[in-house]
Structure formats: C-alpha cells, structure tokens
Amino acid sequence: MSNSSGRIIGIRHRIKQTADNESRPTQLAIHVDGKVQLIDLKDEQAELDFVFSTLKSGDTVVSALGGSGDNLAFVASRRLDELGGGVFRVPPHVLKDFRGDGDKDDDAKRLVELFTTQPSRFYRVEAKDRNLIRVRELYRLLEATMKDRIACEQRIRQLSNGQVFCSEEGGYPEGGLEKVFDELKANDAGFLALEAQEKGIEKRLKLALNELPIYTQVLSQVTGIGPRIAARVISVVGDVRLFTVTSDEAEMARLYDIYTPIEKQYYLPIFDDIESQFTDGMTIVEKLGVAIRRHRRLGHDEATGQLRLAIEAHKERSKLRYKARQRSQAKLRAFMGVHLVWDEDHQKWAFPRKRRGFRCNWSPTGRQAMYLVGDQFNRRPGTQWGDKLRANKANYRVIHPEPIVEDGKKRY
C-alpha cells in the first residue's frame, strides 16, 4: 500500500483553539529509518506549509477518517498524487480499539504503528474522496451564505417597516408594506451581492455533486430529492465507511480455515470438468452443488460430505457478513436520528425524541435532512403516503373544524 523507501507520517488533526482559548495544535509523528520525530502544527498556515514544503516523494500520510482533518487530507492527497505517495485513512472506531486504554496524545505515533501492522484497515484517499470533501465544504459555505442572505432580508424588512410607520409625511404607502420592502430589497447592494454569491455557490455545488456516483446513480434518481437536500445528506454523512461494522474476524477466520482446504482438495481439481455447467449469475453455493453432483455420480462419498460441509461454512460466513451490514445500516440510521427506540411509557417502538434522561446522540442536521426528504415525498402528487396524509387532514377538519382546548393546549 505504501512506498517502503518513503516516510510514514501519522497525523492527529485537532481544532487549533478551544472555546476556552486552549491551544490544540495538530500533532505529527514522522517515522523514518526506525526513528520517530514529533512535530506540532499550530495553525492552518503551518499545515499548508508542511504539505508543500515538507512532504517528499514516496511519503505516506496516515490519519483518522472524517472529522476536522478532511481539508488537510484533501490537500495532502492532492500533493502526494504528484509526488508518488499517498494518504491513507482509518475509521475512528478501528483506531479506538487499537488504542485501548492508551492516551489520545499518542495517536499520531499509534497511527503509524497501526498502518505498519494492519495496512488493510486503511483506505486510500482518491479523487472520489476529494470530491466528497469538496461537496461537504461547498454545502457548508452555501448554508452560511444562505443564513447571511436571510438575515440581511430580515434587516431590510425591519427597515422598510420602520420607514413606513415612522414617516413624518404619514399616509398609507402605495402598494402597501410589501411593495416598499421589495423596492428596498431590489436596491440593496449587500442583499444583491449575497443573493448572487448564493447562486454562484449553488452552481459550483451542483457541478461537484455530478462528480459523485452516490448522487448521480442513487440520490438524483429519487423523486423529491434535489441538489440541496442531497448535498445536505452527503455533507452530514460524509464517508459512509465511518459507519462500517466488520464481521467477527475470529469466527470468519475459523470458517475460512474449514472452507479453504475442502475447496482446494475437492472443488478446484474438477473445476475445468464442471465449468461448462455453470450459468451467468450462479453463486458459489450453486457451483459447489454442481461439484457435489459430479462427485456423487462418481461415488465419491467423502468428497460429497466435505463439500456439503464447505457449503455450510460458506453460508455461515454469509450470515456473519449480512449481520455486519445490518449493524452498519442501523448505525447510520441512529446517526441520522431515524432509528427506533423502545418507549417504556407506551410499550412500543417509536422514533426518538429529545427528553430528559435520554441520550440524544444523533446529528440534528442529519435528522432535519431526513425530515425534509419525508416532507418532499409527501408533497409529491399521487404518492401513497402523501395521499393518505392529505385525506387524513381533510377528515380531521370535517370532524374537528375548530381546535379543542384540553389542559390549556390546543388540539385538532
């Protein structure tokens, strides 16, 4: 995975300053010729200088996946592509397990050790990963600009109301308050600049989204999900490998040790003889079944029994992988706040909500994105649940045309 002649550089990226003004520089551990040099990068300029002044041909940079280190991983990956090196990242839970009870301040050195001993746990940062980071940054910029534009619009509305109500000339303005507001907004340079900036960022965001297969092949094909909602979901989730749960390695290895010798002894030697019986899309279990039938015709009882044992081992491995995928999906759903929890009060499964004594560890932005997705689904004409929702609302209004007050609360 890496150039053995180059250096291995472990990076523990950190936000440079806390709310309490505590300095928290990015920590580096440069491993070369069996020695480790520790370096601190105090600010973003130091990080940029390191990438363009210190990285050499064949260097390998290793860091944790996701988080605040995305920008540094982006620029280092782009630079090392030119220098013949690479950036490799590992899911945080893998690093956490490797750390054990150790000190987080040693993570830079620990990353180098983990990469040296378990390189298969790392993912190389490639162009598609950089596109993902670019979408996240553009969406954050778009969201910040949108908030600035809305705040500016609100200030203009307050100004327009003040001009009308506090006018010495008095009188009712022609066209009403909305016309005064629209005229002020149309002539406000700050608002127009923010509006143009927002449109420009959105255009760049759409171009970046078109570079991501998750958008072009999946999200854009779903009716109701546009570029803004898709960008929100992608920017919140980031790299989906953060949520990957791996199968039980010891159990997978045990089953592999059962399967492999049987395959070598009873399946591969007759592969050329039975290959003509295989069809497109046939699974390995079905191919092993063809081999069993071949050995049965030849009266090879031991081979038949062993191949059946290999099939069972393969099925068990498939079950373990399936369970791992299910746990990965559940982990992602919980992060987005759309999982189910057991409601002790009502004795049923329900969506989680914020309340005292309950752990609310989901992403608020992710949950809002999922709400917007569901809302868009319901707004589409002709959708099953959208039609049900509109029918229910119509029925409620017929039954309860006026709100009912119970315990000081209005209910429909």
C-alpha positions as CSV (number, residue, x, y, z in Angstrom):
1,M,0.0,0.0,0.0
2,S,2.9,2.4,0.6
3,N,6.4,3.0,-0.7
4,S,8.7,1.2,1.7
5,S,11.5,3.7,0.9
6,G,9.5,6.7,1.9
7,R,8.5,8.1,5.3
8,I,5.3,7.2,7.1
9,I,3.7,10.3,8.7
10,G,1.0,9.9,11.3
11,I,-1.3,12.9,11.7
12,R,-3.7,13.6,14.6
13,H,-5.6,16.6,13.4
14,R,-7.2,18.9,16.0
15,I,-9.1,22.1,16.1
16,K,-6.4,24.7,16.8
17,Q,-8.1,26.5,19.6
18,T,-10.9,25.6,22.0
19,A,-13.7,27.9,23.3
20,D,-11.5,28.5,26.4
21,N,-8.6,29.7,24.2
22,E,-6.7,26.5,24.8
23,S,-4.1,25.8,22.2
24,R,-4.5,22.5,20.4
25,P,-2.0,22.1,17.6
26,T,-2.2,19.3,15.0
27,Q,0.2,16.5,16.1
28,L,2.6,14.7,13.6
29,A,4.7,11.6,14.0
30,I,7.2,11.2,11.2
31,H,8.6,7.6,11.1
32,V,11.8,7.1,9.1
33,D,14.6,4.5,9.5
34,G,13.1,3.2,12.7
35,K,13.1,6.7,14.4
36,V,10.1,8.9,15.1
37,Q,10.1,12.7,15.0
38,L,7.3,14.5,16.7
39,I,6.1,17.9,15.3
40,D,3.2,20.2,16.2
41,L,1.5,22.4,13.6
42,K,0.0,25.4,15.4
43,D,-2.3,26.7,12.7
44,E,-3.7,26.2,9.2
45,Q,-0.9,28.1,7.6
46,A,1.6,25.7,9.3
47,E,-0.4,22.8,7.9
48,L,-0.3,24.2,4.4
49,D,3.5,24.9,4.7
50,F,4.0,21.3,5.8
51,V,2.2,19.9,2.8
52,F,4.0,22.0,0.2
53,S,7.4,22.3,1.8
54,T,8.0,19.2,3.9
55,L,6.3,16.3,2.1
56,K,8.7,14.3,-0.1
57,S,8.4,11.8,-3.0
58,G,7.2,8.5,-1.7
59,D,5.8,9.8,1.6
60,T,2.8,8.1,3.1
61,V,0.4,10.1,5.3
62,V,-1.9,8.2,7.7
63,S,-4.8,9.7,9.7
64,A,-8.3,9.0,11.0
65,L,-11.2,9.1,8.7
66,G,-13.7,12.1,8.8
67,G,-13.8,14.9,11.2
68,S,-11.9,18.2,11.1
69,G,-9.0,16.6,9.2
70,D,-10.8,16.4,5.9
71,N,-9.3,19.6,4.5
72,L,-5.7,18.6,5.4
73,A,-6.3,15.1,4.0
74,F,-7.6,16.7,0.7
75,V,-4.6,18.9,0.1
76,A,-2.1,16.3,1.2
77,S,-3.6,13.7,-1.1
78,R,-3.6,16.1,-4.0
79,R,0.1,16.9,-3.3
80,L,1.2,13.3,-2.8
81,D,-0.5,12.2,-6.0
82,E,2.1,14.4,-7.7
83,L,5.0,13.1,-5.6
84,G,4.2,9.4,-5.9
85,G,3.0,8.9,-2.3
86,G,-0.5,8.7,-0.8
87,V,-2.8,9.5,2.1
88,F,-4.5,6.6,3.9
89,R,-7.2,6.9,6.5
90,V,-8.7,4.5,9.0
91,P,-12.2,4.6,10.6
92,P,-12.0,6.1,14.1
93,H,-13.5,3.0,15.8
94,V,-10.6,0.9,14.5
95,L,-8.1,3.4,16.0
96,K,-10.1,3.5,19.2
97,D,-10.0,-0.3,19.5
98,F,-6.2,-0.3,18.8
99,R,-5.7,2.5,21.4
100,G,-7.4,0.6,24.2
101,D,-6.7,2.5,27.4
102,G,-3.9,4.4,25.9
103,D,-3.5,8.2,25.8
104,K,-5.1,10.0,22.8
105,D,-2.0,12.3,22.7
106,D,0.0,9.3,21.3
107,D,-2.5,8.8,18.4
108,A,-0.1,10.2,15.8
109,K,2.5,7.6,16.7
110,R,-0.2,5.0,17.1
111,L,-1.5,5.6,13.6
112,V,2.0,4.8,12.2
113,E,2.1,1.6,14.2
114,L,-1.4,0.6,13.1
115,F,-0.6,1.2,9.5
116,T,2.7,-0.7,9.7
117,T,1.0,-3.8,11.3
118,Q,-2.5,-3.7,9.8
119,P,-2.4,-1.7,6.5
120,S,-5.5,-3.4,5.2
121,R,-7.6,-1.5,7.7
122,F,-6.8,1.8,5.9
123,Y,-8.5,3.4,2.9
124,R,-6.5,5.4,0.3
125,V,-7.8,8.9,-0.3
126,E,-8.5,9.1,-4.0
127,A,-10.2,11.6,-6.4
128,K,-13.7,10.4,-5.4
129,D,-12.9,11.0,-1.8
130,R,-11.7,14.5,-2.5
131,N,-14.9,15.2,-4.4
132,L,-16.9,14.1,-1.4
133,I,-14.9,16.6,0.8
134,R,-15.4,19.3,-1.8
135,V,-19.2,18.8,-1.7
136,R,-19.2,19.0,2.1
137,E,-17.3,22.2,2.1
138,L,-19.4,23.8,-0.6
139,Y,-22.6,22.9,1.2
140,R,-21.3,24.4,4.4
141,L,-20.4,27.6,2.5
142,L,-23.8,27.6,0.8
143,E,-25.6,27.2,4.1
144,A,-23.6,30.0,5.8
145,T,-24.3,32.3,2.8
146,M,-28.0,31.4,2.8
147,K,-28.2,32.4,6.5
148,D,-26.5,35.7,5.8
149,R,-28.9,36.4,3.0
150,I,-31.9,35.6,5.2
151,A,-30.5,37.8,8.0
152,C,-30.0,40.6,5.5
153,E,-33.5,40.2,4.2
154,Q,-34.9,40.4,7.7
155,R,-33.0,43.6,8.4
156,I,-34.4,45.1,5.2
157,R,-37.9,44.2,6.2
158,Q,-37.4,45.8,9.6
159,L,-36.0,48.9,7.8
160,S,-39.0,49.1,5.4
161,N,-41.5,48.8,8.3
162,G,-39.7,51.5,10.2
163,Q,-39.7,53.9,7.2
164,V,-43.4,53.5,6.8
165,F,-44.5,53.6,10.4
166,C,-42.1,56.3,11.4
167,S,-42.6,58.6,8.4
168,E,-43.1,62.3,9.2
169,E,-45.1,62.7,6.0
170,G,-47.5,59.9,7.1
171,G,-50.1,58.4,4.8
172,Y,-50.7,54.9,3.5
173,P,-47.9,53.8,1.1
174,E,-48.9,53.0,-2.4
175,G,-48.9,49.2,-2.8
176,G,-48.6,48.5,0.9
177,L,-45.7,47.3,3.0
178,E,-44.7,44.5,0.7
179,K,-44.1,47.0,-2.2
180,V,-41.8,49.2,0.0
181,F,-40.0,46.0,1.1
182,D,-39.5,44.8,-2.4
183,E,-38.2,48.2,-3.6
184,L,-35.6,48.4,-0.8
185,K,-34.5,44.8,-1.4
186,A,-34.1,45.4,-5.1
187,N,-31.8,48.3,-4.4
188,D,-29.8,47.0,-1.5
189,A,-26.2,46.2,-2.7
190,G,-25.5,44.0,0.2
191,F,-28.5,41.8,-0.3
192,L,-27.9,41.6,-4.1
193,A,-24.3,40.6,-3.5
194,L,-25.3,37.8,-1.1
195,E,-28.0,36.6,-3.5
196,A,-25.5,36.4,-6.3
197,Q,-23.0,34.7,-4.1
198,E,-25.5,32.1,-3.0
199,K,-26.4,31.4,-6.6
200,G,-22.8,31.1,-7.6
201,I,-22.0,28.6,-4.8
202,E,-25.1,26.6,-5.6
203,K,-23.9,26.3,-9.2
204,R,-20.5,25.1,-8.1
205,L,-22.2,22.6,-5.7
206,K,-24.2,21.1,-8.5
207,L,-21.1,20.6,-10.6
208,A,-19.4,18.9,-7.6
209,L,-22.4,16.7,-7.0
210,N,-22.3,15.5,-10.6
211,E,-18.8,14.0,-9.9
212,L,-20.2,11.8,-7.1
213,P,-21.8,8.4,-8.1
214,I,-23.8,8.4,-4.9
215,Y,-25.6,11.5,-6.3
216,T,-25.8,10.7,-10.0
217,Q,-26.6,7.0,-9.6
218,V,-28.7,7.0,-6.4
219,L,-30.0,10.2,-4.8
220,S,-30.7,12.1,-8.0
221,Q,-32.9,9.2,-9.2
222,V,-35.2,9.5,-6.2
223,T,-38.2,11.8,-6.9
224,G,-38.3,14.6,-4.3
225,I,-34.5,14.7,-3.6
226,G,-32.9,17.8,-5.3
227,P,-29.4,19.0,-5.2
228,R,-29.8,20.9,-1.9
229,I,-31.3,18.0,0.1
230,A,-28.8,15.6,-1.5
231,A,-25.9,17.9,-0.6
232,R,-27.2,18.2,3.0
233,V,-27.4,14.4,3.4
234,I,-24.0,13.8,1.8
235,S,-22.3,16.5,3.8
236,V,-23.7,15.2,7.1
237,V,-22.9,11.5,6.4
238,G,-19.5,12.3,4.9
239,D,-17.7,9.0,4.2
240,V,-20.1,6.1,4.7
241,R,-17.2,3.9,5.7
242,L,-17.3,5.7,9.1
243,F,-20.4,3.5,9.8
244,T,-19.0,0.2,8.6
245,V,-19.2,-2.6,11.2
246,T,-16.9,-5.6,10.3
247,S,-17.8,-9.2,10.9
248,D,-16.3,-11.2,13.7
249,E,-12.8,-11.7,12.5
250,A,-12.0,-14.8,14.6
251,E,-15.2,-16.6,13.6
252,M,-14.7,-15.6,9.9
253,A,-11.1,-17.0,10.0
254,R,-12.3,-20.2,11.7
255,L,-14.9,-20.8,8.9
256,Y,-12.4,-19.8,6.2
257,D,-10.0,-22.5,7.6
258,I,-12.8,-25.0,7.2
259,Y,-13.7,-24.0,3.7
260,T,-10.4,-23.4,2.0
261,P,-8.8,-26.9,2.4
262,I,-12.0,-28.5,1.1
263,E,-12.1,-26.2,-1.9
264,K,-8.5,-27.0,-2.8
265,Q,-9.0,-30.7,-2.4
266,Y,-12.4,-31.4,-3.8
267,Y,-13.6,-28.4,-5.9
268,L,-10.7,-26.9,-7.7
269,P,-9.3,-30.2,-9.2
270,I,-12.6,-30.8,-11.1
271,F,-13.3,-27.1,-11.9
272,D,-12.4,-27.5,-15.6
273,D,-14.6,-30.5,-15.9
274,I,-17.7,-28.8,-14.5
275,E,-17.2,-25.2,-15.7
276,S,-19.4,-25.8,-18.8
277,Q,-22.4,-26.4,-16.5
278,F,-22.1,-23.0,-14.8
279,T,-24.5,-20.2,-15.9
280,D,-24.3,-16.5,-15.6
281,G,-25.1,-15.2,-12.1
282,M,-24.6,-18.6,-10.4
283,T,-23.4,-18.3,-6.8
284,I,-20.5,-20.2,-5.3
285,V,-23.0,-22.3,-3.3
286,E,-24.7,-23.3,-6.6
287,K,-21.3,-24.1,-8.2
288,L,-20.4,-26.2,-5.2
289,G,-23.7,-28.0,-5.7
290,V,-22.6,-28.9,-9.3
291,A,-19.4,-30.3,-7.8
292,I,-21.3,-32.4,-5.3
293,R,-23.5,-33.9,-8.1
294,R,-20.3,-34.7,-10.0
295,H,-18.7,-36.5,-7.1
296,R,-21.9,-38.3,-6.3
297,R,-22.1,-39.7,-9.8
298,L,-18.5,-40.9,-9.4
299,G,-19.3,-42.5,-6.0
300,H,-17.0,-40.2,-4.0
301,D,-19.0,-40.1,-0.7
302,E,-16.2,-38.5,1.3
303,A,-15.9,-35.6,-1.3
304,T,-19.7,-35.2,-1.3
305,G,-19.8,-34.9,2.5
306,Q,-16.8,-32.5,2.7
307,L,-18.3,-30.2,0.0
308,R,-21.6,-30.0,1.9
309,L,-19.5,-29.0,5.0
310,A,-17.9,-26.3,2.8
311,I,-21.3,-25.1,1.8
312,E,-22.4,-24.8,5.4
313,A,-19.2,-22.9,6.3
314,H,-19.8,-20.5,3.3
315,K,-23.4,-19.9,4.4
316,E,-22.3,-19.2,8.0
317,R,-19.8,-16.6,6.6
318,S,-22.5,-15.1,4.5
319,K,-24.7,-14.8,7.6
320,L,-21.9,-13.0,9.5
321,R,-21.4,-10.6,6.7
322,Y,-25.2,-10.0,6.5
323,K,-25.4,-9.3,10.2
324,A,-22.5,-6.8,9.9
325,R,-24.3,-5.0,7.1
326,Q,-27.4,-4.8,9.2
327,R,-25.5,-3.3,12.1
328,S,-23.8,-0.8,9.7
329,Q,-27.2,0.3,8.4
330,A,-28.5,0.6,12.0
331,K,-25.5,2.7,13.0
332,L,-26.2,5.1,10.1
333,R,-29.9,5.3,10.9
334,A,-29.1,6.1,14.5
335,F,-26.7,8.8,13.4
336,M,-29.3,10.4,11.3
337,G,-31.9,10.2,14.1
338,V,-34.4,8.0,12.2
339,H,-33.9,4.8,14.2
340,L,-36.5,3.3,16.6
341,V,-36.2,3.1,20.4
342,W,-38.4,1.3,22.9
343,D,-40.9,3.7,24.6
344,E,-41.3,2.4,28.1
345,D,-44.3,4.7,28.7
346,H,-46.4,3.4,25.8
347,Q,-44.7,0.0,25.5
348,K,-44.0,0.3,21.8
349,W,-41.2,1.1,19.3
350,A,-41.1,4.8,18.4
351,F,-38.9,7.5,16.9
352,P,-36.5,9.0,19.4
353,R,-37.1,12.5,20.7
354,K,-35.2,14.9,22.9
355,R,-36.2,14.5,26.6
356,R,-34.6,14.5,30.0
357,G,-32.5,11.4,30.8
358,F,-32.5,10.2,27.2
359,R,-29.3,10.1,25.2
360,C,-29.7,12.2,22.1
361,N,-26.6,11.4,20.1
362,W,-27.9,11.8,16.6
363,S,-27.0,14.6,14.2
364,P,-29.6,17.4,14.3
365,T,-28.7,18.4,10.7
366,G,-29.0,14.8,9.6
367,R,-32.4,14.4,11.2
368,Q,-33.6,17.6,9.7
369,A,-32.4,16.3,6.3
370,M,-34.4,13.2,6.7
371,Y,-37.5,15.2,7.7
372,L,-37.1,17.3,4.6
373,V,-36.8,14.1,2.5
374,G,-40.0,12.7,4.0
375,D,-41.8,16.0,3.6
376,Q,-40.9,16.1,-0.1
377,F,-42.1,12.6,-0.5
378,N,-45.5,13.5,1.0
379,R,-45.8,16.7,-1.1
380,R,-45.5,14.7,-4.4
381,P,-48.9,14.2,-6.1
382,G,-50.0,10.6,-6.4
383,T,-47.7,9.2,-3.7
384,Q,-49.3,6.5,-1.4
385,W,-48.5,8.1,1.9
386,G,-48.9,11.7,0.6
387,D,-52.5,10.9,-0.5
388,K,-53.1,9.3,2.9
389,L,-51.8,12.3,4.7
390,R,-54.0,14.7,2.7
391,A,-57.0,12.5,3.2
392,N,-56.4,12.3,6.9
393,K,-56.1,16.1,7.2
394,A,-59.4,16.6,5.3
395,N,-61.2,14.1,7.6
396,Y,-59.8,15.8,10.7
397,R,-61.1,19.2,9.6
398,V,-64.5,17.8,9.0
399,I,-64.7,16.1,12.4
400,H,-62.9,18.9,14.3
401,P,-63.5,22.2,12.4
402,E,-62.3,24.1,15.4
403,P,-59.4,23.3,17.8
404,I,-60.3,21.6,21.1
405,V,-58.7,23.0,24.2
406,E,-57.5,20.4,26.7
407,D,-55.4,21.2,29.7
408,G,-54.6,24.6,28.2
409,K,-53.4,23.0,24.9
410,K,-55.0,23.3,21.5
411,R,-55.6,20.0,19.8
412,Y,-57.3,19.2,16.4
